[in-house]
Amino acid sequence: MTFLKRGVLGVALASTAAVLASAPQAQAIINGQKATEGYPFMGSLQNPMSPRPDGHVCGVALVHKEWVVTAKHCVDGRGAPGTMKVRLGSSRVDEGGELIGVERALWPSGHITEGDDIALLKLKRPTVAQPVRLAESPPKLFASVRILGWGLTGQEMIPANWPKDLRELDTKRLDDKSCDDSGINHGKELCIAAVNGRGAANMDSGGPALVKRADGIWSLAGITSGSGGTPGTHPTIYTNVAVKIPWIKSVLQGS
């Protein structure tokens, strides 16, 4: 984990031994439950530099048949995008669905702690999975939010805490000032609550914060970025997707 104004919730990509020796005490969608429904747009970003045998490092969300969105810190400085793959259409991180290579990665020029912790990855071929809708406005204060991920399920970076099945947790949006200690950018990012020792953490980065529309369809409101506190105890900062829609559309239209 890299500590800046806040700690991002990705894993340092080094040798397995180095990662296990130096990993911070971080939790995952800790005490979250196994996914209760299918999320065809949810994916796992897999990097050969990961300490995990399944290669998982971060979550992604499908926003176009050939593009997924994730956190910038999951790909910037993490090796050549062409060495990475994305598994889509499966609740298992190690099997099922489609495993598709990454062609290239794009991200804004701003710093990840300035509300620009977002990246788009172009897949080497279109997927059969259905993309998620983008939330055109952020969740209302204290509105229900669901987060997803294959991040750690315990305090330590050890194999016993690397889940195979997708996890989910229902939480809520807090006012921005609740994440001031983590350096939130008001308006550009979202503050998402921890719930009784449960919350996002290492290897949950890049995964979605979802809100359910009036028609019962999930939409993508946030992208897991990081926290300056203890995962599961302190709230987590998410990139505000609504303010990034113009950038996302400019990339997709230019592709």
Secondary structure as UniProt FT lines:
FT   STRAND          7..8
FT   HELIX           16..22
FT   TURN            30..31
FT   STRAND          33..34
FT   TURN            40..41
FT   STRAND          42..46
FT   TURN            48..49
FT   TURN            53..54
FT   STRAND          56..64
FT   TURN            65..66
FT   STRAND          67..70
FT   HELIX           72..74
FT   TURN            75..77
FT   HELIX           81..83
FT   STRAND          85..88
FT   STRAND          98..106
FT   HELIX           112..114
FT   TURN            115..116
FT   STRAND          119..123
FT   STRAND          133..134
FT   TURN            141..142
FT   STRAND          144..149
FT   HELIX           159..161
FT   STRAND          167..174
FT   HELIX           176..182
FT   TURN            187..188
FT   STRAND          189..192
FT   TURN            196..197
FT   STRAND          198..199
FT   TURN            202..203
FT   TURN            205..206
FT   STRAND          208..212
FT   TURN            214..215
FT   STRAND          218..227
FT   TURN            232..233
FT   STRAND          236..240
FT   HELIX           241..254
//
